[in-house]
Amino acid sequence: MVMNSLIAKLKDPKTKAAFKSYVRAVLASAVTMGLALAADLAPEQAILIGALAAPAAKWADKTEKEYGIGSN
């Protein structure tokens, strides 16, 4: 019974949206950290690129209706 409740909650659109937002934030953090460690960039430049990564990921998501490829 608990498992059915958990599965139902995971299928909820709000939970899916929150998870997608979390994944985008992790992606932006990973891009920032990766650039800071691998490239010879100033920290400010890596932060700027990382700050642009999450909105770019949302823009590229076809299921997002707010803005980007999936919007009308």
N, C-alpha and C positions, 0 to 999 in steps of 0.2 A: 504494500500500500504506500509506503514511503517512497519507494522507487518510482511508482506511477506518478506521484505528486511532483517529484523532482524532474522527471521527463517532461511532464506537462509544463512546468515552469521554464525549462530550457527551450521549449518550442514557442514560448510567448514572444511576440514581436518586440516588446520592450527589452527583454533579456537578450535577444539576438542583436538588437541595435547597440546595446551597451557593450556586448562582447566585441562587435565589429569596431566600435570606438576604441576599446581597450587595445585591440590588435593594431589599429592604426597608430596609437600612441607608442606601443612597443616598437613598431616599425620605425617611427621617427627617432626614437631613442637609439635603436640599433644603427641607423644611418649615421646619426651624430657621433656615436662612439666609434663606429668603424672608420669614419673619416678622420676623427681625431687621432686614432691609433695608426692607421695605415698610410694616410696621406701627409704630406708636409704642408699642412694648412695651419693658419692661425686658429686658435680656439673660437674666435668670433665668427670666422668663416664656416667652420664646421657646425656651429650652433645655428647660423642662418640657414644653411642647407638642410639641417635636420628639422628646423621649424617649417620649412616649405614641404618636407616629405609627407607629413600627415594630411594636409589639405590636398596635395597632389594625389595621394592614394585614394582619398574620398572622391575626388573629381573623376578618377579613372574607374571607380566602381559603378558598373552599369545598373546596379539595383538601387543606388541612391537617387532619390527623387528631388532633393533640395537643390543641388547644382551639379554640374558636370555632365558626363556622357549620358547618363540615364534621365536627366531632366528634360522637360519639354520647353 
